[in-house]
């Protein structure tokens, strides 16, 4: 669609993908809403764009993307976690070099705390989807549903305080509590009950499997919280 008030983003992406794959594209634009409606009625479709390759209809942009690339919307993937942790690591290194002039053990602490902030924000982005997935396995949330809504706020808040090394007496126990419950929940669901579930660690509607990554996340949070509690008591 190339209407006066709308240039279809999916159509632009479909054309770009085809050209990137070496296809010569005959791009037929709809200039009016009447043309769009007539096309949908003629071909029995509900959306545009629609793509044909050598006379055979492929479908819309997502169908095209699935055909021409290795993208599978249902496939298990760790990409979301990898990207998030990479950003957290880069931020931790930048903080260390910028404020301390070198990489120290504090870099690891910042990596964990920044990861907590980013993970918490992913959950808060769509808290309803997160809570639905979280209730599949968290032992405390399944007994008290409000905990599922509280969890991402505690994770994010504790991460912010830990990054600034503020109010350790509050942030460390809070992080230790949710991480301990989380570790127990993941271990029970995956290694005892042998359930195959999606992880809510990067928010709802993710294809990240519940397992080693989720358990490691909770154990790292527990370790950092314990270290911080020891430090304030030394």
Beta strands, then each sheet from edge to edge (+ up, - down):
strand 1: 2-3
strand 2: 6-7
strand 3: 51-53
strand 4: 56-59
sheet 1: 1+ 2-
sheet 2: 3+ 4-
end
